[in-house]
């Protein structure tokens, strides 16, 4: 009998251990500025971190516009993580301003530790530093902007952080790349998608040479998911740069229905997986010299399509976007 009870206790403890989720190690690469779904995506990532589902290793900008690093710092600071390393591509482009001026608004009204892009770390240097310190096959990269940083990472040489080339380091340390990129049908502009087209040589490099599994959530996915209206109408949320970013931007857009949720889908998939929200089919892409993505034979890429309705997925995203700092 004693042996039986010990067996039951052992099984119960093992089940509890299995059910306890291990945080997903995330590097978040974003063009935060020209659109505001990036803000919603980063808010979701912090919500997952508070719940123990994710660990944010770094937030990195692929956009050199002056507000990008301070904007990342505002959001990280608001969620109680001001020490998350912030990187940026050290170049003159890609350069995309924040036309809706939400970034300027939250930078002026909320505390942040990184005051300018000059204070941010070189993107490739930060990638190499972070990756080299992580266990093998343990890092998920989420990119919701241009492929500039990832292309430069693949080209990088051995340095003080690692004796591996960029491609070798990625193959050794990265488990998964999840990207908001690409498009196939008429809603996806027949293969012409913004993120891919802003740095075509980098996009070609990543699509041709990235050595880990890739999951793409395309333009036609996020365009069907509208979020932001419940967030800005939630009176329980006060003094929030996330809410303010959406309020300022939705007023600018004169939108009463919300904003497309492209980038949020990438974060959701990276942390919680494809199912039950989505399903996928395997394919491969070639990026033509004009930036068009064309489907070609192969199975390198998992390309997302809906399993649940856009409204069901949108509810999950909206709830995470409304998450308040420090709550489980």
DAZIRA-V763036 format. One record per backbone hydrogen bond with DSSP energy under -0.5 kcal/mol. CO is the residue of the C=O (numbers start at 1). NH is the residue of the N-H. If there is no record, write none. Layout:
co: <CO/CO>
nh: <NH/NH>
This chain:
co: <1/2/3/4/5/6/7/8/9/10/11/12/13/14/15/16/19/21/23/24/24/25/26/26/27/27/28/29/30/30/31/35/36/37/38/39/40/41/42/43/44/45/46/47/48/48/49/53/55/55/57/58/59/60/61/65/67/68/69/70/71/72/73/74/75/76/77/81/85/86/87/88/89/94/97/98/101/102/103/104/105/106/113/116/117/121/122/123/124/125/126/127/128/129/130/131/135/138/139/139/139/140/140/141/141/142/142/143/147/148/149/150/151/152/153/154/156/162/165/166/167/168/169/170/172/173/173/175/176/177/178/179/179/182/185/185/186/188/189/191/191/193/194/195/196/197/199/200/201/202/203/204/205/206/213/214/215/216/216/217/218/218/219/221/222/222/224/225/227/228/229/231/233/234/236/240/241/242/243/244/245/246/247/248/249/250/250/259/261/262/262/263/264/265/266/267/268/268/269/274/277/277/279/281/283/284/286/286/288/292/292/294/296/300/301/301/302/302/303/305/309/310/311/312/313/314/315/316/317/318/320/324>
nh: <5/6/7/8/9/10/11/12/13/14/15/16/17/18/19/20/21/23/25/26/55/140/57/58/29/142/60/144/62/63/34/33/40/41/42/43/44/45/46/47/48/49/50/51/53/54/52/24/26/57/85/28/87/30/89/68/71/72/73/74/75/76/77/78/79/81/80/84/59/121/61/123/91/64/99/101/105/106/107/108/109/110/115/119/120/88/126/127/128/129/130/131/132/133/133/134/138/25/141/175/176/27/142/143/178/29/144/180/151/152/153/154/155/156/156/167/166/159/169/170/171/172/173/174/137/138/139/213/141/215/143/181/217/219/188/190/189/191/192/193/293/197/198/147/199/200/203/204/205/206/207/208/209/210/177/302/179/218/304/181/221/222/223/224/225/261/226/261/259/232/233/234/235/237/238/244/245/246/247/248/249/250/251/252/253/254/255/227/265/265/266/267/268/269/270/271/272/273/273/278/307/308/305/303/301/296/288/294/291/288/294/286/284/214/283/303/216/304/281/279/313/314/315/316/317/318/319/320/321/322/323/327>
